């Protein structure tokens, strides 16, 4: 196979994965027009149409799907072999892509990376911050971060953070006008601030637990956000009760800007885990990162 043919096949696979010429061109570091020309050249050489183009997205044709099924394992194998060559270097090197939530990136990943990266200048890390549950294999991530250990059986899970807790909070001004709830059932008479989930799009049901009794409470209120910082801000401004990670509001509770309630209904739960496919052959760079993230508390 000639080198330009391999380049064309990689371009096709990138467009098929991104389902968008603009994003694929940015990922490949080329122009959209040059990428379109490459795909047309490949289709002309093969004599079949590989992609269906619409005004909104791009999707593989039946022929394109067949070609993808062959290309993915072949190029993944090449990528794994190239990564393994870094083992021959004096220092670990390579690129690592991780999908994570903003909270995990801020509280766990960045503190570890801030210590690690100065020691390993040839290790490059990309964090894709997204609260939805990404397909790390399909989206070509090296690893992802999730709460707990409820992962597919073909995944390896490494604990990277301590136990976490949720907190129900409201402002002192809010409680001047509303009684303090003492049970989850009392929340029905309160204004609550909802969280819109990015994965699935539904409103998050507050998960409360006490004495092995677990409840999922649907709450009502004027406001809903898909961002925790806005929930905290609205609660602090007196617009209702928020249900957020404890560390988001610890300082505000300590200095009296927020009041915590139903604390006995918010027990600790398993914290963040790094997960990746069990069939993945870890590179030296990835192994160094996992070791730096591993929770030893």
C-alpha positions in Angstrom: 0.0 0.0 0.0 1.3 3.4 -0.9 1.7 6.0 1.8 -0.9 8.4 0.4 -3.5 5.5 0.4 -2.9 5.0 4.2 -3.3 8.8 4.7 -6.6 8.7 2.7 -8.0 5.8 4.8 -7.1 7.6 8.0 -8.9 10.7 6.8 -12.0 8.7 5.9 -12.1 7.0 9.3 -11.7 10.4 11.1 -14.6 11.9 9.1 -16.8 8.8 9.9 -16.0 9.1 13.6 -16.6 12.8 13.8 -19.6 12.7 11.4 -18.6 16.2 10.5 -16.0 17.5 8.0 -15.2 20.7 10.0 -14.4 18.8 13.2 -12.5 16.1 11.3 -10.4 18.7 9.6 -9.5 20.3 12.9 -8.6 17.0 14.4 -6.3 16.2 11.4 -4.8 19.6 11.2 -5.9 20.3 7.6 -8.5 22.4 5.8 -12.1 21.3 5.2 -11.7 21.7 1.4 -8.5 19.6 1.4 -10.2 16.9 3.5 -13.2 16.9 1.1 -10.9 16.5 -1.8 -9.1 13.6 -0.1 -12.4 11.7 0.5 -13.6 12.3 -3.1 -10.2 10.9 -4.3 -10.6 7.8 -2.2 -14.2 7.2 -3.3 -13.1 7.6 -7.0 -10.2 5.2 -6.5 -12.5 2.6 -4.9 -15.4 3.2 -7.2 -18.0 3.4 -4.4 -19.5 6.1 -2.2 -18.3 5.8 1.3 -20.1 8.7 3.0 -23.6 10.2 2.8 -23.5 13.9 3.2 -26.5 15.9 4.6 -26.8 19.5 5.7 -26.4 18.5 9.3 -24.0 15.6 9.4 -22.1 12.9 7.6 -22.7 9.2 7.9 -21.0 6.1 6.4 -22.8 4.3 3.6 -23.1 0.5 3.7 -19.7 0.3 1.9 -18.3 2.8 4.3 -19.4 0.7 7.3 -17.7 -2.4 5.9 -14.5 -0.5 5.3 -14.7 1.0 8.9 -15.1 -2.5 10.3 -11.8 -3.5 8.7 -9.9 -0.2 9.3 -10.6 0.2 13.0 -8.8 -2.9 14.4 -6.0 -2.5 11.9 -5.3 1.1 12.7 -5.8 0.5 16.4 -3.2 -2.3 16.2 -0.8 0.1 14.4 -1.4 2.8 17.1 -0.7 0.3 19.9 2.5 -0.8 18.3 3.7 2.8 17.8 2.9 3.5 21.4 4.8 0.4 22.5 7.9 1.8 20.7 8.0 4.6 23.3 9.1 1.9 25.8 12.5 2.0 24.1 12.9 5.7 25.0 14.8 6.8 28.1 11.7 8.6 29.3 7.9 7.8 28.9 6.4 9.7 26.0 3.0 9.8 24.2 -0.4 11.3 24.1 -3.2 10.4 26.5 -6.9 11.4 26.0 -9.3 11.2 29.0 -13.0 12.0 29.1 -14.1 13.3 32.5 -16.5 15.6 34.3 -15.5 19.1 35.4 -15.7 18.2 39.1 -13.3 15.2 38.7 -11.0 17.2 36.5 -10.8 20.0 39.1 -10.6 18.0 42.3 -8.6 14.8 41.2 -7.1 15.0 37.7 -5.5 18.4 37.7 -3.9 18.2 41.1 -2.2 15.0 40.0 -1.2 16.3 36.5 0.2 19.5 38.0 2.7 17.3 40.0 3.3 14.8 37.2 3.8 16.7 34.0 6.9 18.8 34.9 8.7 15.5 35.5 7.6 14.0 32.2 7.8 16.7 29.5 7.2 14.2 26.7 3.8 13.1 28.1 0.9 15.0 26.6 -2.5 14.8 28.2 -5.9 16.0 26.8 -8.9 16.2 29.1 -12.3 16.3 27.4 -14.6 17.7 30.0 -18.1 16.4 29.5 -20.6 15.2 32.0 -22.3 12.8 29.6 -21.1 9.2 29.5 -18.8 9.0 26.5 -18.0 5.7 24.7 -14.2 5.7 25.3 -13.6 3.0 22.7 -15.8 4.5 20.0 -14.7 8.0 20.7 -11.0 6.9 20.8 -10.3 7.9 24.4 -7.5 6.2 26.3 -9.5 6.3 29.5 -12.5 7.8 31.3 -13.5 8.9 34.8 -16.7 7.8 36.5 -18.1 7.6 40.0 -18.0 4.2 41.7 -17.2 0.9 40.1 -20.3 0.1 38.1 -18.5 -0.5 34.8 -18.7 -3.0 32.0 -16.9 -6.3 32.7 -14.3 -5.7 30.0 -13.1 -2.5 31.8 -10.4 -2.1 34.3 -11.3 0.3 37.2 -8.7 2.1 39.3 -9.8 4.1 42.3 -8.3 7.7 42.0 -10.2 9.6 44.7 -11.7 9.4 48.2 -15.3 8.8 49.1 -17.6 11.6 48.3 -20.8 13.0 49.9 -23.7 15.1 48.6 -25.2 18.1 50.5 -28.6 19.7 50.6 -28.1 23.4 51.1 -30.1 26.7 51.2 -29.4 30.2 52.2 -30.1 31.7 55.6 -32.5 34.1 53.9 -34.4 31.2 52.4 -34.8 29.6 55.8 -36.2 32.8 57.2 -39.3 32.1 55.1 -39.3 28.3 55.0 -39.1 25.6 57.7 -36.0 23.4 57.8 -36.7 20.0 56.2 -36.0 17.0 58.5 -37.1 14.2 56.2 -36.9 13.8 52.4 -40.7 13.9 52.3 -40.5 17.6 53.5 -38.9 18.5 50.2 -42.3 18.5 48.5 -43.1 21.8 50.2 -39.8 23.4 49.3 -38.5 25.2 46.2 -35.7 23.1 44.9 -33.2 23.7 42.2 -33.0 20.9 39.6 -30.0 19.5 37.7 -30.6 18.7 34.1 -28.5 15.6 33.2 -26.5 15.9 30.0 -26.7 12.1 29.4 -30.3 11.4 28.7 -31.5 15.0 29.2 -33.8 14.2 32.2 -33.9 15.9 35.6 -31.7 14.3 38.3 -33.7 12.7 41.1 -32.0 13.4 44.4 -30.5 10.2 45.8 -30.9 10.1 49.6 -30.2 7.3 52.0 -30.4 6.5 55.8 -30.4 3.3 57.7 -30.2 1.2 54.5 -33.3 3.0 53.2 -32.6 4.5 49.7 -34.9 7.1 48.2 -34.9 8.8 44.8 -36.8 12.1 45.2 -38.2 14.1 42.4 -38.2 17.8 43.4 -39.8 20.9 42.0 -38.9 24.5 41.7 -38.5 27.5 39.4 -35.0 26.7 38.3 -33.0 24.0 36.5 -29.4 24.1 35.4 -27.0 21.7 33.8 -24.2 23.3 35.8 -23.4 22.8 39.4 -21.8 26.2 39.9 -25.1 27.9 38.9 -27.1 25.7 41.3 -24.8 26.8 44.2 -25.1 30.4 43.1 -28.9 30.3 42.9 -29.1 28.6 46.3 -26.9 31.2 47.9 -29.1 33.9 46.4 -32.1 32.4 48.1 -33.9 30.8 45.2 -34.3 27.4 46.8 -32.5 24.3 48.0 -29.6 22.8 46.0 -28.3 19.2 46.0 -24.6 19.2 45.1 -21.2 17.7 46.0 -20.2 18.5 49.5 -16.9 20.0 48.5 -18.7 22.6 46.3 -20.2 24.2 49.3 -18.0 23.3 52.3 -16.5 26.8 52.6 -19.9 28.5 52.1 -21.4 26.4 54.9 -18.5 27.1 57.2 -18.8 30.9 56.8 -22.6 30.9 57.0 -23.5 31.8 53.4 -25.3 28.5 53.1 -27.0 26.2 55.7 -26.8 22.5 55.3 -29.9 20.3 56.0 -30.7 16.6 55.8 -27.1 15.8 56.4 -28.0 12.4 58.0 -29.6 11.5 54.6 -26.3 12.0 52.7 -23.9 9.2 53.5 -20.5 8.8 51.8 -20.3 6.9 48.5 -17.5 5.5 46.3 -15.5 8.3 44.7 -13.9 8.6 41.2 -12.4 5.7 39.3 -10.3 5.8 36.2 -11.5 3.1 33.7 -10.1 1.7 30.5 -10.5 -1.4 28.3 -9.0 -4.5 29.8 -7.5 -5.4 26.4 -5.6 -2.2 26.3 -1.8 -2.6 26.4 -0.7 0.3 28.7 2.1 2.4 27.3 4.8 3.7 29.7 3.2 7.1 29.6 -0.2 5.7 30.5 1.2 3.5 33.3 3.0 6.6 34.8 -0.3 8.5 34.8 -2.3 5.7 36.4 0.3 5.4 39.1 0.2 9.1 39.8 -3.7 9.0 40.0 -4.0 5.9 42.1 -5.8 6.7 45.4 -3.8 5.5 48.4 -5.8 7.0 51.2 
